Each structure stands twice: as C-alpha cells, then as structure tokens.
C-alpha cells in the first residue's frame, strides 16, 4: 500500500507543481487566450497588414485591455500609440505601462513585447506564391498567439504588479523587417537606460510534445538559471540558444544593449500561408507558455537585474532554415550519433576552426568545456549556449587515443 501511495504521489507531483503560483496566474487560461486569438485571427481583420484599417481595429482591442486593467499610456504625447511610417502609411505601436509597486524600483521596466501585424491578403510575405494572393492570411500563430498572450499577461500582472514596472509593447511592421520595434528603439518612449530586460513573444501557438524554443539566454547574466528554474514545474522540452540576434523584435532591443529573450514554438508548414488558422493552435500549451512567461516576468520584476552581454549569433531553432547549429558555428562541423552510440564529427569543413585546430572527421566527442558528452541533444545545447570569444576545451577520442584540444572561439 505504501509503495502504491508513493507512486501515486510521484505521479501527481508534476501536476501539483503546475498549479498557478498566485491569483494573478490563475487568470491565465486557454479559454481566455483563445478568445483574444480568435479575434486577432478572424477573417474580419483580413490578416492585419501594417497600416490598414483592420490592424487599427486590432490595436483598439489592445488599447481597450490596457485601459481596462489600469495601464498608463506610454506612447507619444501621453497616448497609447507611437506612430511611425511604413508603406507610405501611418503605422502604430501600442504602448502601455503597468506601474511597479515599489517606489524606487518602479523607475525600472521589464518589457513584454509581441508584434500584432501579419501579411494581410498575401500580396507580400506569403509562402503560397500566386495561389495565396487575395486570400486572408489570418496569422493565428504568427502572431495572434503572442499578441493574445500579451493581453493575458496584462490582466494577470495587473492584479498584483511586481516591484518594477512592466512596459507592454505591441509592435506593428514586424513582417516588414522589424520596422515597428526598430522605430521604438530609435525613439524609445521610456528611456532605454530604464529597461531591465525584454521578453519577446512570437509564434508560441504550435507547441508539439511540450516543445519551447527560448533564445537570447547569453544576453542577460541571470537568464539561463532563471529560465531553467521557472520551467521546472512545467517541464517544457526546452531548446535553448544564447544568441541575441534573429528575425523577430527581440533583435531590436539587443541592438540597443537590452538583455532580451525570445519565446518561439518553431516554424511549420502553415507559416505565412492562408492555413495558419485558430483551430490549429495548441490552446493548452499556449496558456502554459503564457503562465511560464508570467512567472518569468514576475521574477525579473522582483529579483536581480541581469547584466547585458553580447552574443550576436542568430537565435533560431536547429529545424529552422534560418537557424545556425552551434557545432557548425564554432567548429565548422556537423555532429551525429556514431555506431557505438556516442557523438561523432560526421562532417568537417576544411576551413572551419575545428579542422584548423586538429580535429578530424569521425572524432568522438567525450567532453566539452569539462562537461561529459551524454548525447546529441546535449551537445547541441552545450554549443548553443557557448559564449563567443571565449576559450573552448574539447576532449575527443580517435581510435584508441584520447586527447584534448584548446582554442579561442571566434566572435559571432
């Protein structure tokens, strides 16, 4: 009986750990986030193209939620809007601030950002070619998912604001090349020196097998330990990357020296096509990712201020065409599982730093920076979180011989 009881408790432990941490987090639900998402991804909004009448409607919904929950205007001229020009149109970022609860720390701000534009009727940006033109590209995942999570976070955090203020930014023009976030960072409505960290939510609606990519970990001194800690109750299968650059709005904040993180559940076949619809969103995990974001923002709003550090690599999943594998970046090598189950260098560029420092195709990796190599995924993570321009030490096996190589890895 005791054994069965212990087994039951162990089974229930992860579920209990996922219970909301406070009353604010309890407000985040799959029903709530999907209510917003279905509106943003409705045919009525015609794909929310930058500068259109339809994206203006989406912006009004965001402003209404900000007003409802007591956020102060943080745009131009004491408004919720920051205007900029794109496509020969007047475009708008939506800006609202939740004042912090501490009289001193409220002068510092944690930024939560998401873009709310998409590619409209497929005249540009569609991956469906001519067949996509004239069809509504609803962009449920890209990025109604991140915009809806942002609204849920406004409601949840407003119930009990953290000590630091939280600046919520909904960007337009992301699909045109991060135009809106670049415009904000060029003329910030809150001084950049007051920004503690930035969390970017972009395409977080298609998690499979509890997968979540988080980029930008090397840009803030506390980020890696913080992310691992807040994820423990949720158990997401994290793919982590240190790079601070990438094709989303966190890149603009990295460029002005703000530690910035990027939540993403990876690309899929419906990306930038008319098939990116609300019924394909994983509502359960979208809510869980939002709750993880809630705990992260609260910790950033209460705890140590992360120090900015440079890592100018592109921060994208390995599955992405725009991703850069860590072993290839540092070694000019691709890794694979060898016949004995270990990790070996399957390909090696003659011009890469690995070959230049004595590595050969077929070498088996035993250690990286003193950490024993246990599997392929772990090797990718070790290199993805490796900081550029730092010493690299590798222990490898070649035939019956083992040896160690050391060299300075290049800058990103």
N, C-alpha and C positions, 0 to 999 in steps of 0.2 A: 504493500500500500504506500509506504514512504517513497519507494522508487517511482511509482506512478505519479504521486503528487509532485515530486521534484521534476519529473519530466514535463508535467503539465505547466508548472511554474516557469520552466525554461522556455516552453513554447509560447507562453503568454507574455513573457518579459519584453520582447521587441514591440509587441502591440501596445503594452502599457507605456513604454518609453516614448511611443509616438503620440501619446495623448498631448493635447495642447498645453503649453507651458504656463499660459495665463489667459485671462478673459479676452485680451485683445486677439490672441492667436485663435481662440475659439470662434471668432467672427469669420475666419477664412474657411471657405467651404467650396467644394466642387460646384455646388449649385450657384453660389454667388459669383464665382469667377466665370462660369459659363453664361450667366445672364448677361454680363458685360460683353463677353466674347461673341455671343450670337448677334449682338447689336453691331459691334465693330465689323463683323464678317458677314453682314447681311447684304443682299443684293441692292437694298436701298442706298447704301453708301458707295456702290459702284467701284469698289477697290481702293477708295481713299487716296486717290492720287494727289500729290503735293499741289497746293494752291487751288484745289477745286472747291466747289460749294459743298460737296459731300464730306470732304475731310474737315471742313469747317463745322459740320454737324457733329462729327466725332470729337472735335475739340471742345465744343459746347458741353458735351456729356462729361468730359474730363473736368472742365471748369466747375460744372454743377456739383460733382462729387467733392472737389476741393472745397467749395463754399460750404457744402453740407456738413463737412467734418472740421470746419474751423481753420483751414489753411489760409495763410495770409498771401496776398498777391506778391509774386516775386519776379514779375516781368518788367516791361518798360512802363514808365510813368504811373507806377503804383497799380498796374493792371496785372492780369494773369497771363498776358501774352507778350512774347518777344517777337517782333516782326523782322523778317529778312526777305531778300528777293531771290527767286529761282524760277526758271521757265518763264521769265518776264511776268511773273505774278507775285503778289504779296503773300508771303507764307508765314506760318506762325508756329513757334514753340510755345508750349503751355508750361507755366512755371508757378509753383506754389510751395510755400514753406510751412512746415509744422514746427512751431517754436519749441525749443527744448525746455525741459523742466528745471534745469539748473541755471541760476542767474549768471554764472560765469561761462560754463561750457556751452550755453545756447548760442554763443557767438561763433562756435564751430559747427560745421554742417556735414552730415553724411548725405551723399547724393544717391537717389534712386532714379534711374532713367530707363526709358523704353521708347522706341520710335512707334508712331501711330499711323504712319503713311504706308502705302503699298503701291502697286504698279497699275492700278486703275483697270482700264479695259484692254490692257495688253498692247498698247501702242508702242511701249518701250518696256524692256526688262522681262518680257515673257519668254519662258523657255519652250513655249509651244509653237514658236515661229508664226507663220502666216495664219495657221489654224486658230491661234489664240487671240488674234486681233478682233476686237468687237465683243469679246466675251468678258464677263465680270471675273476678275481675279480677286476673290474675296480675302485672301491672305489671312485665313484663320490662325495658322501657326505663325505666319510672318506678316505683321507682328501683333495681331489681335491678342495672341496669347500673352505676350509681355505687357501690353497696354492694360489688359484686364487684370493681370497680377498686380500691376502698379496701383490700380484703383482699390483692389482688395487690401493692399498694404497701407494705403491711406486710411481706410476705415479702421483697420486693426491697430495701427500705431497711434491713431488719434485718441483712442480710448485712454491710453496712458503713455504720453510722449516720453521718449528717452531723455537723458540729460542734455545731450547735444541735439541741435535742431536737425530736421530731416528736410532736405530740398528735393522735391519731386519734379522731374523734368520729362515732359512728353515731347519728343522731337519729331518734326516733320523733315522731309528731304533726305532721310537716310538712304532711300533707294536711289537717289541721285548722286551718291558718293559722300554720305555723312554730312551733307550740306548744313542741316539744322544744328547738329551738335558742334560742328566747326564754327558756325556763326555764334553760338552761345559762348564757346570757349574763347573766341576772339573778342567778344564784348560781354563778359560774364555779368549777370545781374546780381550775383553775390560774388565778392572778391575771391579770386582763386586761392589766395592765401588762407581763407577761412574753410576750405574744403578738406575734410579729413580723409575721405575715401569715396569711391564711386562704385555702385553696383548696377550693371547693365543687364537688362532682361530682354533677350531677343531670341525668338523661336524656341520656346520652352514647352510647347504643347504636344510633342510627339515622342515622349519618352517610351522606350521599349525595354523590357527586362530591367526596369528601375535605373536606366542609364541617365547620367547627367554629366555633361562636359562643363568644367569650370576653368576659364583661362585667366591669365593675369596674376597668378599667385606670387611670382617673384617681384611684382611691382610694389608690394607692401610687406614690411618686415614681419607682421604678425599673421599674414593671410593663410599660410599653409596650415599652421597649427589650429587656427580658428576654424577653417573650413572642415578639417578632419574632426574637430570636436563637435561642431554643430550638426554634422552629418551622422554621428553615432546613433542617435535614436531613429533616424530614418533609414539608414542602411542603403542609400543610393550607391549604385555601382559607378563610382566617380572616375572620369578620365580627366586628369589634371595637367595643366600646362602653365609654364612660367611666363610666357611671352606677353608683352603688353600691347602689341600691335595686332590689327585684324580688321576685317570688313564689317565692323559694327561700331556703335557710338562710344564704346569704352576707349577706342583708339584716340579719339579727340581729347579725352581727359588725360590719358597717358602722355600725350604730346605737350601738355602744359604742366607736367610734373605732379599729377594727382594719382595716387595709388588706385588702380581700377580693376575690378573683377567682371567677368563675362559669364553669365549663365546661358546655356545653349543645349538643346537636345538633338542637334545634328540635322543635316540636310536629308531630304527624302525625295522620292520620285515626283511628288506633287509640288515641290518647291517652285515658286514663280510660274505656276500653271493655274488654269481655272478650277482644278481639282482640289486646291487647298481649302477645304470646307470645314465647317464647325463639327460635323458628325465624325470626322476622323481624329479629332483631338482626344487625347487621353486625359479626361477631366480629373480623374482621381489623382494621377501623378502631377498634373498641373497645379492642383491645390496643395499637394505635398511639397512641391518645389517652392511654391509661394510661402508656405509655412517655414521652410528652411530659410528662405530669404528673410522672413520676419525675424527669426532668431539671430541671423547674422547681422541685420541692421541694428537690432537692439543691442547686441554685443558691441558693435562698432560705435554705437551711440552712448555707451556707458563705460567702455574699457579703454585700454591703452591706445594711443594714437599711432597708427602704422607709419613707419618711415618709408619714403619713396625710394625706389631703386630702379635702375634701368635694366630692361631686358627687351630689346627691340625685335625679337622674333615674332613671326606671325603666329597667333594663338588660335588654332583651329584643330578640330579632331583629325586623327590619322585617316579616317574614312573620307574626309573632305578632299576634293580636288585642290583646294587652297591650303591644305594642311602641309606641314613640313615635319617629317619624322625626326625625332631627336638624334638617334644614332647616325642618320644621314647628314644632319646639320653639323654635328661635331666630328664625325669620323669619315664621312663620305661612304658610309656602309649601310647595308640593309641586313637586318638580323632575322633568323629563322630558328625553328626547333630542329636540332640535329638528330641523328639516328639514335643516340643514347638518351634523348630527352632533354639534353642541355641546350643552351642558346649559343648559336654559332654565327660568325660573319658569313652570310650567304652571298653577298655581293660586296665588292670593294672598289671604289674609284681610284685610279692611279694618281689622281691629282688631289685626293682628299687628305685631311690631316692624319687619318688613321694609317694609310699606306706610307705617308711621308715619315711617320714615326715608328715604322717597323711592323705593323700589323699585316697579316696575310689572310686571304680568303680561306675560310674553313677553321680559323682560330676559334676556340671555345672560350666564352666569357665566364670567368669564375667570380670576379669581384669588380665592382665599380665604386671608386672612392671609399674603399674599405667595406662596402656592403656586399654580402654574398648574393650572387645571382640565383634567383629561385624560379624564374620563369619569364616567358616572353613579354607578358603584360608589364611585369615589374621592371624589366629592362627599359621598356618604352617610357615608363613613368620616371625612372631614375634620370634618364636623359632629358625628358621634357621639363623637369624641374631643376635641371642643372643650370647654374647661373653662367652666362657668358663671361669671358675674360677672367676665368679662374682656373687653377691647376686641376688637371684630370689625372687620376691614377687608375690604371686597369691591370688586373691580374688575369692572364689568359693561359690556356693550355694548347700546345701544339704538339700533337703526337704524344710522346711520353714526357715531354718537357713542359714545365710551367715557368713563366717569367712575368715581370711587372714592367709596365711602361708608364712614363710620366711625361706630360707636356702641357703647355698652356693652351687652353681652348680659345678660339677666336671670338672676337666681339660679334654681336648679332648684326 
